Amino acid sequence: MIVAPSNHPLVSVSGIPLSRLAEQPFIMRERGSGTRMATQDYFDRYGLSLNVRMELGSNEAIKQAILGGLGIAVLSKRALGMGSDQSGLTILDVEGIPIPW
């Protein structure tokens, strides 16, 4: 799932094209993580580059960075459901997502 802060401009957009999403700053897991590899492979398949703003080593840190307005991220349902209060986070409606892990 692509997760953004609740006040992100794309929250109200349905069927966001992957090309438009690629323009957004992404907060990613570290190189070598399964989520990072699946996301990179998915964007590569469509000839799109990720705009990686920062890399963080935990899903909780990524959620906090999203809440801070630093970018959007790919998180699994499991990762999104674990840990802190999820208020302030929204799942974007992106064409072709969820990414097949």
N, C-alpha and C positions, 0 to 999 in steps of 0.2 A: 504494500500500500504506500502511496505517496502522501506524506503527512506535512501539513503546513500550519502556521499559527492561524487561529480563527479569524484574524483580521486581514489575512493575505488577500490580495486582489483577485486571485483565481478561485477562491472558495465558492463564489456564486456562479462560476462558469461550468457548464455541463459538457462532457466529451472533449476535454482539453487535448489538443493534438500533442503528440510526443515531441514534435519539433518546437512547440511553444514552451513546453516544460524544460527542454534542454537549455533554454535561455536563462533559467532561474539559477540562483546560487544554491548549490547542494552541500549539505553536511553529510559526510560519508564515514563509514567505518574504515578502519585501517586497511592498508593493502594486505591481501591474503584472506580477508574475512569472506565467508560465503555470501553474505548480503552484497558486499562490494563487488565480488566477481560476477554474481548474477545480474546485478544492475548494469555493470560495465558491458557485459556480453549482450544484454538486451538493447542497450543504446547503440552498440557497435553494429548489431544486426541491421539497424535502420540507418546506418551511416551518420549517426549523431554523436557529438562529443558532449561529455558531461562538464558542466561549469562547477568544478569542485572548489568550494570556498574554504572548507576546512575538513580535516580528518580527526575523528575522535575515537577513543578506544572502548566506549561503552554506549549501549543504547540509552541509558539514563542520561548521560552527558549530551547525547544527540537530542533527546527530547527537551532538555533544558535550553540548548542552543536554539532550537526551533521556537520555543516560547519567548526567547530573547530577540526574535526577529532576525536571526543571522542567516536564515535560509530554510530550505525544505529538505526532506530526507525520505529515503525508502526504509520502511520498517515493516517487519512481519507482524501479523496479528498477535502472535505470542509476545513479541517484544513490546508492542504498543500496550498490551493489556497488563503487563507486569510493572510493578513499582509504583511510582508516584501518581498523584491525582492527574487525570488526563484532561481536565478542563483547560481550554485554551488551545487545544490541538484539534485539527480537522483533517479528515481524509479527503483528498482531492479526487474529483471524477475525471480520470485520465483514460483516453482511448487505449485499449489493449492492456490495461492494468486490471487485475494484479499480474505481476511478473511471474511466469511459471518457474518456480524454484527447481 
